[in-house]
Amino acid sequence: MSLTLSGIRVLDLTRLLPGPYATMLLADFGAEVIKIEEPNVGDYARVTPPMVDENSALFHSLNRNKKSVTFDLKATEGKDNFLKLAETADVVVESFRPGVMDRLGIGYETLKDINPGLIFCAITGYGQTGPYAQFSGHDINYLSYAGILHLMGKTNEKPTVPSVQIADIGGGAYPALVGILLALLEKQQTGRGQFIDISMLDGVIAWLQTMLPEYFVKKQSIQKEKLPLAGRNACYEVYETKDGRWLSVGALEPKFWKAFCEEIGKEAFIPLQFAPIAEQHRLKAEIQAVISEKDLSEWMDVFQDREACVAPLLTIEEVTLDPQVLEREMVQSVNDVQHIGFPIKLSERPASIRSVAPRLGEHTDDIMSAIRKQYKGCDRE
């Protein structure tokens, strides 16, 4: 079955997480994603334990549905092969520091001369411009500069490092995906490609929608303990159960808060939902005392038929067995390799896993043989 992005050729020079995640989504919806890797080395994620076969579980997850070719881009032959391949491509995605592709002789200005319709997406930590453009960094650093890490955890205590890569995926991969799709839409109208500059710092600053607009108006420092969605209010908090598990409460709307208070026998708390902080501390302490009286499973039974925005904190193992997760096919198995499912579900031409991650250089001969035949037929060699 033809998929939404069938016929789109993507050259993927990225490694590790942000770029490979973005190109994985393109591949899931039918794009031909050709992973350009360094001979004998390849993407560093290939060897990140645990291993499934010659590739790691992480690499399999991020590089399904892709092909792999190996080029030494510092050598004349490798550069020439890449330029020939770029002439046939719709999209190039790279994640080197600004200027690296230009120094290799395969930057956007060079590529657009041979392929004016090419879309070139560069994913970097800080973007192509600005005083930080050449800085090295990782997820934790981008969250730091964005002010997000400062707001993680309790006031006056060591900030909590998130256990998922917010900047890599939320600030890098998804903006890159959106940018590429927008550029493909524009190309349909104009026939021209363009350069897409994705900064992971920019991406996570854009996550501050519930904080920065308030600061723009008040010009006052943001204090964690006063953030309504970060632990200020008892109606939006996590509580420990009798068996040492945890229960999340997200009863923001008055109707949910009312239902929650009624179920825990604290009807007197209903009018105090948005009381001052000192009162919130008292509410939390009393609610915690009640929640400590029952196990997690008992509380879930209590709230089973009541809309109060209450949920259990699941372990990773429990997530993989959860009926909602399974119904939505967010865990899939292909050729005995388990994969995370598709977060974007289309009714007409949905994504699919058609092949597992490629071996290093698995498709070099086939792809370059086809390119050479094309060049020979056009008398270009």
N, C-alpha and C positions, 0 to 999 in steps of 0.2 A: 504494500500500500504506500502511495506517495504521501510523504509527510509535509508539514507546513513549510519547512526550510529546505526541502529537497531541491537540489540544483545549486545550492549556495556552497561555495568552496571557501574554507577558512584555514589559513595557515597560523598555527599556534606555536609561538616561540616561548611560551610562558612555562614556569616551573612551580612546584609546590602547590599552593592553595588558591589564591584569588583568581588568577588567569585560568588555570585548569578547570575551576568550578564554573566560570562563565562559559567557557567553550564546551564544557560537558553539557550544559543546558542547550546550547545551540545544536550539539550533536544529537541529543535526545529527541529533538524535534526535526531531525532529518538532514541537517547540514553535514557536508563532508568535511570533517575536521582532520587536518593533517598535522600531526605533532612533529615539529622540527626539533631534533635533539642532537646533542653533541655525541660524536662517535665514542663508543666504549664507556661513556659516563651516563648520558641521558638525564632525565628529570631526577633530581635528588630524591623525590618522593618514592621512586621505585624501590629503594632499599630501606625505607622507614619501617621498622618492625611493628606488628608481626607480619610475617610473610605468608602468602597463599600458595604461590609457586615461585617462579623466578622474580615475580613482582609482589609488592606489599599489598596488604588489604586497602590501605589508603590510596595507593596508585590505582588499583582496580576500581575503587569507588569513584575517583575523579576523572578517569580516562576511558570509561566504557564508550563504545560506539566510535572510537577514534582510530586513525591510522598513524603509523610512526615511520618517519624517514630520518636518516642520520646525515647531517652535513657538517663539515668543518667550516664554519662561516669565516674563519680567519685565513683560510686558504683560497686561492683563486678558483679552483674547481668547485668548492663548496659554495662560494659566493655566486658564481655563475649559475650553478644549478638552482640556487634559491631564486635568483632573478628570473630565470625561465619559469619557475613554478609560480612566482608572484604575478607574472603576466597573465596567468590563467585564473587567478584568485579573485574573490569578491571582498574578502576581509583578511587583514593581518592583525594579530593580537600579540603584543609583546609586553614584557614587564621588566626590562632592563632600566638602569638609571638613565636620566635624560642625556642624550648625546651618544650613547653607546652604539645605537643602530647607525647613526650618521658616520661614526668613526669606522664602522665595518663596511661602509659604502652601500648600505641597504636601508637608509632612512626614508622617511616619507617623501621628501622632495625628489629623491631618486626614483622611488617606486611609482609615484604618480605620473612621472614623465613617460614611463613605459606602460602604465595602466591607469588612465585618468579616472576610471570608475572605482578604483580601489578605496576601500574604507580601512583606515589605519587606526587601531585603538591601542593606546599606550597606557598601561596601568602602573602607577608608581605610588610611593608613599606620600609624597608632598606635591606632586604635579610637575609640569614642565618649566614652571616659572617660580620666582620668589626666592628669598634667601635660604630656604631649606631644601631647595630642589635637589641638591646633590647629597643630602644627608642620608645615611643608612637608617633603617628602622624596621620594626616589626609591629604587630598588632598592638602590643602594650604601649609602644611609643606613640602611635597615632591617637590612641585613646587618651594618653597623657596630655598631648598638645591640644586635644579637643575639649579638655576639661571634664571628660566623662569619668576617667579613673578617679579623679579627685572626689567625685560624688558617689563612688561605690563604697558600700560598707557603712559603719556607724560613725557618727561625728566624733572627732578627736581620737579616732583609732586608725590603725593601719588600713588603707584602702584595700578592698577585696579585688583580686585579679579575676576577671570573668573566666569561666571555664570553657567558653566557646569563643571563636575568633570573630568578634563583632566587626572590626575594621576590615579584615580580609574579605569576608563574605558580604556583610551588609554595607560596608563603605567602599568596597572595591569591585567585587564580582557582579553584584546586581546593578550598580550604576553602569558598569561596562556593558552588561547585557542590554540594558535599556538604551544606552547610547548607540550600540551597534544596530539594534532594531530600528531606532529612529533614523539612523543614517541610511539603512537599507530602504526605508519608506521614501526618504527624500531622493535617493538614487533612482527610484522608480519614476519620479517626476522630472528629474533634471539630467539623469544619466551620469552625474558626477559623484565621485567619492568625496571623503573629507577626513580630517584628522580629529580623533576623539581623545581628549586629554582627561584621564581619570586619576584623581588624587584620592587616596584612601582617607587622608585627613579631611579633605573637603566632604567626602562621603559621610563620615561619622559626625562632623559638625552639623550636617543636615538632619541628623537624628535628634537634635536638641529642640524639637518643635514645642515641647511643653515647658522649656526653660528660658531660652534666649529671647522669645518675644516678650516675656515678663520683664527680663533684664533691660531690654531696649526701652521700656516704658519707665521702670522704677529706678534704673541705674544703681541698683543695690546688689551686693554679693549674694549669690545663691547659697542658701544654707540647707544642708541635707535634711536636717531634722524638720524643716518646714515644707519639704516637697510632699504634696499630697499623694503622689504615686511612688514614693520611695520610703514609706514607713512612718510618715507623720501621723496618720489616722489609724485608729483601731480597726476601721472597716476595710482597710487594705493592708493586710499584714499576714505573717506566717506564724502559726502556733504549733507548739510541740504536743504530741498526743501521749497517752499513758505508756505506750509501748516504744517510745523513743522515735516515733515517726513524726512527720510534719504535715500540717494541713494549711493550704493557702485560702485566704478569704479575700475576695475582690468585690465586696458588696458596696460599690460606689453609689448606685442609685438608691434612693430612700426605700423603695419597695423591697430591694434585696436585703438592705440592712435591717428592715423591719422583720423580714422572714428569718434572718440569721439570729437576731436577738430573741425572737419568740422560741426558736428551736433550742437555744441554750438556756432558756429560762431567765433572760435578762431584759424583759420588756422595758424596764426603767431606762435602759440605755438608748432607746429608740430616738428620743428628741436630742440626744447628745452626740449625734453622728459627727458633726463638724465643730465640736466644742474646742476651746483653746488647748494648746499643747499640753499644759500641765494636767488637764482633765483627761486628755488622750492617754497619757501614761497610766493613769488610774484605771481607765477602761481596759487597756491592754493587759494589765496585771490581773484584773478580775476575770477577763475572758480566758487568759492563759490558765488560771486556776480551774476553770470549768472544763476546758479542753483536755486538761491533764487527767480528767476522771475516766476517760474512755480511750480504747485503742483506736487506731486509724480506721480500721474496717468498721468498727461500731459507729463512728461518726459519719462514715460514708453511707451507712444504712439509715442513719437519722435524716440525712439531707437528700437521700435518693429521690424522693418525690416532692422536694421543696426547692424552688428556684431562689438560691441565695448566693450564687457564684462562689461555691466552695469546691475545692479540688484537692486531691492527694498529691504530695510530692513524690513522683515515681522515680525509682531507680532506672538506670539504663536497661537492665534486664527486663523490668516490668514494662517499659515502653515498647520493647520488641514483641511483647505478648499482649499488649493492650488491644481490646476488641475494636476500638475506634481506629487505631493505627493500622490494624490488619484490614479492616473494612475499606479503608482509604488506600490500601496497597502501598503504604509507605515503607514496607519491608518486602523486598522481592528477591527471588533466587534465580540466577541464570547460570547454567553449567556449574552447579554446585558452589557458586560464588554469591554471597548475599550482598545486596545493594540497597541503598536508600532510594525510596521511590521518588515520584515527581511532584514537586510542590505546586506546579502549574498544570491544571487539568483542562484540556480542551475537549469539547463534545464531539467535534467533527473529525479532527485528525490528531489524536492524542500522542504524546511522547511514547517511546518504546525503547527497551534495551535490546539491541540487535546483535551486539557482540561484546565480549569482555575486552579489557584493556589490551593493547597490542604489545608484542615483544619489541624490544629496542631495535629499531630499523627494519621491522618486519615487512614494511611496504615500500622500501626504498627502490628496489629493482623494478617492481611493477609500475610505480608512479613515474619514475624517471624514464623508463622505457616508453611509456605512453607520451611523455613530453617530448622526447627525442623524435618519435615518429611524427608528432605534430609539427615540430620544427622542420624536419626533413621535408614533409609534405608542403610546407610553405617556403622552402628554399631559404631558411633563415640561419642555417648552420654552415 
